[in-house]
Structure formats: C-alpha cells, structure tokens
Amino acid sequence: MRYEEVVDKVQSVYENADARDIFEHIAVQINIVGEGSGAFYLEVAQRKICVEPYDYHDRDGLITASAQTICDIADQKIAFWDAYEQGLLKYEGNMDKFHILAKIRLPKKKKVTKNKKV
C-alpha cells in the first residue's frame, strides 16, 4: 500500500467522523513505518477532525505504526487502544489525549447486500 492511499483512506474516514464529544484541541502525528512510510497528522479542533499529509511539530502525541495497522483502525477492525495494547502501534506523548481519541465515533460502515436473482 502506498503512503497516499493510507492518507486518503484515513482522511475519508476521519473527516466524516463524529467528534462532538471532544471539547479540547488534540493534535497527533502519525508516522507510518515500513511499506507506505511517511507522516501525517490527525487534529481535533472545535469538535471537527482534520487529517493532513504533513508533520505536526507542536503535537500532543506521536503514533508510530504500519500502514496495515492504520488502515485496520480506519476500517474499524481494531481500535486505537487495542492496537496499542497489542503492540501494533507505539504512542509517545500526552496519554490523556490518546485516551480521548477513543471518543471519536467513526462513521458506520454501510452494509453491502447482494441482489438475489429472481
């Protein structure tokens, strides 16, 4: 998976996510290691989420993970906290802010139904 694909996936999921329960500013840089390596950031400000393909130097935390782990989080196959506990991602920084990321409600995945032939 290419870096641009990972950032596009995270942008499309998180920019449609619900952050209305988060009343503080959070900025976390995400470093992708291995295939698709690069850096981008996820910022929550004024209860809205922004994801951009840049470094964020004045950040609250730094997440380091593989592209697969980041995509699995975006696809809701695993939560941030579970990935951290399983050692799939590393986090450095303000742990309170990391816990708040769990309050972000990702959009519900649409169910795919197959058309039955009549």
C-alpha positions in Angstrom: 0.0 0.0 0.0 1.3 3.5 -0.9 1.5 6.4 1.5 -1.0 8.4 -0.4 -3.5 5.5 -0.3 -3.2 5.3 3.5 -3.6 9.1 4.0 -6.6 9.1 1.6 -8.3 6.3 3.5 -7.8 8.0 6.9 -8.9 11.3 5.5 -12.1 9.9 4.1 -13.0 8.0 7.3 -12.0 10.6 9.9 -13.2 13.7 8.2 -16.7 12.2 8.3 -16.3 11.0 11.9 -18.2 12.4 14.9 -16.1 14.4 17.4 -18.9 16.3 19.1 -17.9 14.9 22.5 -14.4 16.3 22.3 -14.1 19.8 23.5 -10.4 20.2 23.6 -7.7 20.5 21.0 -5.8 17.4 20.1 -3.0 17.1 17.5 -1.4 13.7 16.9 1.2 13.0 14.3 1.1 9.5 12.7 4.3 8.0 11.4 3.9 5.1 9.1 6.8 2.7 9.1 7.6 0.0 6.5 5.6 -0.1 3.3 3.9 3.2 2.6 6.1 5.0 5.0 5.5 8.7 5.7 3.9 11.1 8.2 0.6 12.8 8.5 -1.4 14.3 11.3 -4.9 14.0 12.8 -6.2 17.1 14.6 -9.3 17.6 16.5 -10.3 21.3 16.9 -13.6 22.9 17.6 -15.1 19.4 17.6 -14.1 18.8 14.0 -11.4 16.4 12.7 -8.8 17.3 10.1 -6.3 14.9 8.6 -3.4 16.3 6.5 -0.2 14.8 5.0 2.2 16.9 6.9 4.4 16.7 10.0 2.9 18.4 13.1 5.7 19.7 15.3 3.6 21.2 18.1 1.8 18.0 18.8 0.3 16.3 21.8 1.5 12.9 20.7 3.2 10.7 18.2 1.8 7.4 16.9 4.1 5.0 15.1 2.6 2.1 13.2 2.5 0.1 10.0 0.2 1.2 7.1 -1.8 -2.0 7.7 -2.4 -1.2 11.4 -3.5 2.4 10.5 -5.9 1.0 7.8 -7.3 -1.6 10.2 -8.1 1.2 12.6 -9.7 3.3 9.9 -11.7 0.2 8.8 -12.8 -0.4 12.4 -11.1 -3.8 12.5 -9.2 -2.7 15.7 -9.4 0.3 18.0 -6.5 2.7 18.7 -6.3 1.5 22.3 -6.4 -2.2 21.4 -3.7 -1.8 18.7 -1.6 0.0 21.4 -2.1 -2.8 24.0 -1.3 -5.5 21.4 1.9 -3.7 20.5 0.8 -2.9 16.9 1.3 0.8 17.4 3.6 2.9 19.7 2.5 6.1 21.3 4.6 8.9 22.8 3.2 11.9 24.4 0.2 13.0 26.4 -1.6 9.8 27.3 -4.8 11.6 28.3 -5.1 12.9 24.7 -4.6 9.4 23.4 -7.5 8.2 25.5 -9.7 11.0 24.2 -9.1 9.7 20.6 -11.3 6.7 21.6 -14.3 9.2 21.9 -14.2 9.8 18.1 -17.1 8.0 16.6 -16.2 6.6 13.2 -19.0 6.5 10.5 -20.9 3.3 10.5 -19.9 1.1 7.6 -22.5 0.6 5.0 -23.7 -3.0 4.7 -23.3 -4.5 1.2 -26.3 -6.5 0.2 -26.2 -8.9 -2.8 -29.1 -8.8 -5.2 -30.9 -12.1 -5.4 -31.8 -13.3 -8.9 -35.5 -14.0 -9.2 
